[in-house]
Amino acid sequence: MEKYVGEVVGTFVLVFSGCGAAVLAGDRIGYEGVALAFGLALLAMVYTIGHTSGCHINPAVTLGLLLTGKMDRKLAPGYWAAQIGGAILAAAVLLVVAKGSAAGYDPALQAWRQTATASTRPDITV
């Protein structure tokens, strides 16, 4: 059970930190800043949960280890469930945070902005 909790936490931290950097500050920190956020989150999780779960925190990594025979087949479904659950939880928390940011986040408004930029009406600005 400790392995699965570690994977939930690790995946949560990776998605929340990396995607959060991209969503909330990507325009200010650029690609390098987003890459650094992902890299530092992964580094922190390797040291935090690496000794308990192996710090896969990515279903593709789990699949690779499974296919190469470096992981017990019985553990893989639990790892995948934990990783997907952690990612969904992080995305949900990030959505709540983004909605409360100064810029806000409204999917309808985002769609309107995309449509408005293609508009031929000069009185509409985005």
ROTI-284685 format. One record per residue (C-alpha): residue number from 1; residue in one letter; chain; x, y, z. Coordinates in pm, whole numbers. Example, Ala and Ser with C-alpha at 12.3 -4.5 7.8 and 13.67 -1.06 7.14 Angstrom:
BEGIN
<i:1, aa:A, ch:A, x:1230, y:-450, z:780>
<i:2, aa:S, ch:A, x:1367, y:-106, z:714>
This chain:
BEGIN
<i:1, aa:M, ch:A, x:0, y:0, z:0>
<i:2, aa:E, ch:A, x:291, y:234, z:73>
<i:3, aa:K, ch:A, x:408, y:201, z:-287>
<i:4, aa:Y, ch:A, x:72, y:310, z:-422>
<i:5, aa:V, ch:A, x:44, y:607, z:-186>
<i:6, aa:G, ch:A, x:394, y:710, z:-293>
<i:7, aa:E, ch:A, x:292, y:695, z:-658>
<i:8, aa:V, ch:A, x:-21, y:904, z:-594>
<i:9, aa:V, ch:A, x:183, y:1167, z:-411>
<i:10, aa:G, ch:A, x:465, y:1163, z:-666>
<i:11, aa:T, ch:A, x:236, y:1193, z:-966>
<i:12, aa:F, ch:A, x:36, y:1465, z:-792>
<i:13, aa:V, ch:A, x:351, y:1669, z:-726>
<i:14, aa:L, ch:A, x:482, y:1622, z:-1081>
<i:15, aa:V, ch:A, x:155, y:1719, z:-1251>
<i:16, aa:F, ch:A, x:72, y:2001, z:-1011>
<i:17, aa:S, ch:A, x:421, y:2154, z:-1024>
<i:18, aa:G, ch:A, x:496, y:2108, z:-1392>
<i:19, aa:C, ch:A, x:152, y:2175, z:-1536>
<i:20, aa:G, ch:A, x:95, y:2446, z:-1278>
<i:21, aa:A, ch:A, x:409, y:2624, z:-1393>
<i:22, aa:A, ch:A, x:291, y:2598, z:-1753>
<i:23, aa:V, ch:A, x:-66, y:2711, z:-1684>
<i:24, aa:L, ch:A, x:-5, y:2983, z:-1429>
<i:25, aa:A, ch:A, x:333, y:3123, z:-1530>
<i:26, aa:G, ch:A, x:425, y:2975, z:-1867>
<i:27, aa:D, ch:A, x:411, y:3309, z:-2043>
<i:28, aa:R, ch:A, x:658, y:3456, z:-1793>
<i:29, aa:I, ch:A, x:900, y:3169, z:-1734>
<i:30, aa:G, ch:A, x:904, y:3021, z:-2085>
<i:31, aa:Y, ch:A, x:985, y:2668, z:-2191>
<i:32, aa:E, ch:A, x:1299, y:2658, z:-1980>
<i:33, aa:G, ch:A, x:1110, y:2750, z:-1664>
<i:34, aa:V, ch:A, x:842, y:2490, z:-1725>
<i:35, aa:A, ch:A, x:1106, y:2225, z:-1797>
<i:36, aa:L, ch:A, x:1289, y:2323, z:-1480>
<i:37, aa:A, ch:A, x:967, y:2292, z:-1278>
<i:38, aa:F, ch:A, x:909, y:1941, z:-1412>
<i:39, aa:G, ch:A, x:1273, y:1845, z:-1355>
<i:40, aa:L, ch:A, x:1292, y:1976, z:-1000>
<i:41, aa:A, ch:A, x:960, y:1812, z:-911>
<i:42, aa:L, ch:A, x:1089, y:1480, z:-1044>
<i:43, aa:L, ch:A, x:1419, y:1519, z:-859>
<i:44, aa:A, ch:A, x:1238, y:1595, z:-534>
<i:45, aa:M, ch:A, x:1014, y:1292, z:-577>
<i:46, aa:V, ch:A, x:1307, y:1060, z:-654>
<i:47, aa:Y, ch:A, x:1457, y:1150, z:-318>
<i:48, aa:T, ch:A, x:1121, y:1143, z:-140>
<i:49, aa:I, ch:A, x:950, y:827, z:-268>
<i:50, aa:G, ch:A, x:1220, y:655, z:-473>
<i:51, aa:H, ch:A, x:1309, y:415, z:-194>
<i:52, aa:T, ch:A, x:949, y:300, z:-144>
<i:53, aa:S, ch:A, x:793, y:280, z:-490>
<i:54, aa:G, ch:A, x:1077, y:331, z:-734>
<i:55, aa:C, ch:A, x:931, y:669, z:-830>
<i:56, aa:H, ch:A, x:778, y:570, z:-1162>
<i:57, aa:I, ch:A, x:515, y:848, z:-1144>
<i:58, aa:N, ch:A, x:433, y:790, z:-1510>
<i:59, aa:P, ch:A, x:229, y:502, z:-1652>
<i:60, aa:A, ch:A, x:467, y:478, z:-1948>
<i:61, aa:V, ch:A, x:761, y:418, z:-1714>
<i:62, aa:T, ch:A, x:563, y:148, z:-1536>
<i:63, aa:L, ch:A, x:481, y:-13, z:-1871>
<i:64, aa:G, ch:A, x:846, y:-6, z:-1974>
<i:65, aa:L, ch:A, x:957, y:-171, z:-1651>
<i:66, aa:L, ch:A, x:682, y:-428, z:-1685>
<i:67, aa:L, ch:A, x:776, y:-514, z:-2044>
<i:68, aa:T, ch:A, x:1143, y:-551, z:-1957>
<i:69, aa:G, ch:A, x:1060, y:-783, z:-1667>
<i:70, aa:K, ch:A, x:1190, y:-547, z:-1398>
<i:71, aa:M, ch:A, x:851, y:-524, z:-1227>
<i:72, aa:D, ch:A, x:608, y:-780, z:-1091>
<i:73, aa:R, ch:A, x:297, y:-805, z:-1312>
<i:74, aa:K, ch:A, x:72, y:-808, z:-1005>
<i:75, aa:L, ch:A, x:184, y:-459, z:-902>
<i:76, aa:A, ch:A, x:135, y:-283, z:-1238>
<i:77, aa:P, ch:A, x:-245, y:-228, z:-1223>
<i:78, aa:G, ch:A, x:-213, y:-72, z:-879>
<i:79, aa:Y, ch:A, x:68, y:154, z:-996>
<i:80, aa:W, ch:A, x:-135, y:264, z:-1298>
<i:81, aa:A, ch:A, x:-443, y:333, z:-1086>
<i:82, aa:A, ch:A, x:-236, y:533, z:-837>
<i:83, aa:Q, ch:A, x:-62, y:733, z:-1111>
<i:84, aa:I, ch:A, x:-382, y:814, z:-1298>
<i:85, aa:G, ch:A, x:-559, y:900, z:-973>
<i:86, aa:G, ch:A, x:-276, y:1129, z:-864>
<i:87, aa:A, ch:A, x:-274, y:1305, z:-1199>
<i:88, aa:I, ch:A, x:-651, y:1359, z:-1199>
<i:89, aa:L, ch:A, x:-641, y:1489, z:-842>
<i:90, aa:A, ch:A, x:-357, y:1730, z:-930>
<i:91, aa:A, ch:A, x:-544, y:1853, z:-1238>
<i:92, aa:A, ch:A, x:-857, y:1915, z:-1031>
<i:93, aa:V, ch:A, x:-666, y:2110, z:-766>
<i:94, aa:L, ch:A, x:-485, y:2304, z:-1037>
<i:95, aa:L, ch:A, x:-818, y:2395, z:-1198>
<i:96, aa:V, ch:A, x:-942, y:2532, z:-865>
<i:97, aa:V, ch:A, x:-621, y:2731, z:-821>
<i:98, aa:A, ch:A, x:-630, y:2864, z:-1178>
<i:99, aa:K, ch:A, x:-992, y:2973, z:-1141>
<i:100, aa:G, ch:A, x:-890, y:3177, z:-837>
<i:101, aa:S, ch:A, x:-589, y:3339, z:-1005>
<i:102, aa:A, ch:A, x:-586, y:3704, z:-1100>
<i:103, aa:A, ch:A, x:-616, y:3614, z:-1468>
<i:104, aa:G, ch:A, x:-889, y:3362, z:-1386>
<i:105, aa:Y, ch:A, x:-983, y:3064, z:-1595>
<i:106, aa:D, ch:A, x:-1315, y:3014, z:-1765>
<i:107, aa:P, ch:A, x:-1333, y:2759, z:-2048>
<i:108, aa:A, ch:A, x:-1619, y:2952, z:-2209>
<i:109, aa:L, ch:A, x:-1420, y:3274, z:-2197>
<i:110, aa:Q, ch:A, x:-1114, y:3098, z:-2342>
<i:111, aa:A, ch:A, x:-1324, y:2967, z:-2631>
<i:112, aa:W, ch:A, x:-1469, y:3315, z:-2684>
<i:113, aa:R, ch:A, x:-1120, y:3465, z:-2697>
<i:114, aa:Q, ch:A, x:-1011, y:3217, z:-2962>
<i:115, aa:T, ch:A, x:-1320, y:3292, z:-3168>
<i:116, aa:A, ch:A, x:-1284, y:3667, z:-3118>
<i:117, aa:T, ch:A, x:-929, y:3672, z:-3249>
<i:118, aa:A, ch:A, x:-1053, y:3525, z:-3574>
<i:119, aa:S, ch:A, x:-1335, y:3779, z:-3585>
<i:120, aa:T, ch:A, x:-1341, y:4046, z:-3850>
<i:121, aa:R, ch:A, x:-1504, y:4297, z:-3619>
<i:122, aa:P, ch:A, x:-1250, y:4568, z:-3534>
<i:123, aa:D, ch:A, x:-1433, y:4667, z:-3214>
<i:124, aa:I, ch:A, x:-1353, y:4329, z:-3050>
<i:125, aa:T, ch:A, x:-1017, y:4315, z:-2879>
<i:126, aa:V, ch:A, x:-864, y:4041, z:-2673>
